[in-house]
């Protein structure tokens, strides 16, 4: 894990997405996970974190960047807001 990137849904980046849709049009896209499955998944994901990031009082920085696609979208929204 080298860092995270914030972007828009249609902007594909290297790496694995951290957020996945769970509902669309008010309907669940998949059945709920059992608590045991959630516990197992969380334990597995925690083990993937570098040791220094597992502590509750972690001090090392973890880079989070904003993709150009998201910056462009924000700029477009700003332009629309100032026109109206």
Number of C-alpha atoms within 10 A of each C-alpha: 9 7 10 16 16 17 17 15 13 7 11 11 13 6 10 8 12 8 7 7 9 12 10 8 6 7 8 11 11 9 7 10 9 9 9 9 11 12 12 12 11 12 11 11 10 13 10 12 11 11 10 12 15 12 9 7 8 11 9 8 9 12 10 11 11 12 15 13 16 16 14 11 13 12 12 11 12 11 11 10 9 7 7 5
